[in-house]
């Protein structure tokens, strides 16, 4: 429970920071894209592969960022 709360808080802080900082000089001012994923360490797990494919589709052409949480080793 505490880990989920800490993870949610960390994600909220990252999103707020990206929103507050805004684009760097010379960058387009489109909406920032941040996708979070967790427990994605095992490539033999079909769920991890499906998550990776989903993230690829979500970020295609956006220049977005992926934040990883949980078991990533």
C-alpha positions as CSV (number, residue, x, y, z in Angstrom):
1,X,0.0,0.0,0.0
2,X,2.8,2.4,0.9
3,X,4.7,1.5,-2.2
4,X,1.6,2.3,-4.4
5,X,1.1,5.6,-2.6
6,X,4.8,6.5,-3.1
7,X,4.7,5.5,-6.8
8,X,1.6,7.6,-7.4
9,X,3.1,10.5,-5.6
10,X,6.3,10.2,-7.6
11,X,4.4,10.1,-10.9
12,X,2.3,13.1,-10.0
13,X,5.5,15.1,-9.1
14,X,7.1,14.1,-12.4
15,X,4.1,15.2,-14.4
16,X,3.8,18.4,-12.5
17,X,7.5,19.2,-13.0
18,X,7.2,18.5,-16.8
19,X,4.1,20.8,-16.9
20,X,5.7,23.6,-14.9
21,X,9.1,23.6,-16.8
22,X,7.5,23.7,-20.2
23,X,9.4,23.2,-23.5
24,X,13.1,24.1,-23.9
25,X,14.0,26.9,-26.3
26,X,13.6,25.7,-29.9
27,X,11.2,22.8,-29.1
28,X,7.6,22.6,-30.2
29,X,5.1,23.5,-27.5
30,X,2.9,20.4,-27.9
31,X,1.5,18.7,-24.9
32,X,4.1,16.6,-23.0
33,X,3.5,12.8,-23.0
34,X,4.6,10.6,-20.1
35,X,3.7,7.0,-19.9
36,X,4.4,4.9,-16.8
37,X,4.9,1.1,-16.7
38,X,5.9,-1.2,-13.9
39,X,7.0,-4.8,-13.3
40,X,8.3,-5.2,-16.8
41,X,11.6,-7.0,-16.1
42,X,10.8,-10.4,-17.5
43,X,10.9,-10.7,-21.3
44,X,9.8,-14.3,-21.1
45,X,6.5,-13.0,-19.5
46,X,4.0,-12.3,-22.2
47,X,2.5,-9.5,-20.1
48,X,5.9,-7.6,-20.2
49,X,6.1,-8.0,-24.0
50,X,2.5,-6.8,-24.4
51,X,3.2,-3.8,-22.2
52,X,6.3,-2.9,-24.3
53,X,4.2,-3.1,-27.5
54,X,1.5,-1.0,-26.0
55,X,4.0,1.7,-24.9
56,X,5.5,1.7,-28.4
57,X,2.1,2.3,-29.9
58,X,1.2,5.0,-27.3
59,X,4.4,6.9,-27.9
60,X,4.7,6.5,-31.6
61,X,5.6,9.9,-33.1
62,X,5.2,11.8,-29.9
63,X,8.7,12.1,-28.6
64,X,7.2,11.1,-25.2
65,X,8.9,9.7,-22.1
66,X,8.5,6.4,-20.3
67,X,8.8,6.2,-16.5
68,X,9.4,2.7,-15.2
69,X,8.3,1.6,-11.7
70,X,8.6,-1.7,-9.8
71,X,10.6,-4.7,-11.0
72,X,12.8,-3.4,-13.8
73,X,16.0,-5.3,-13.3
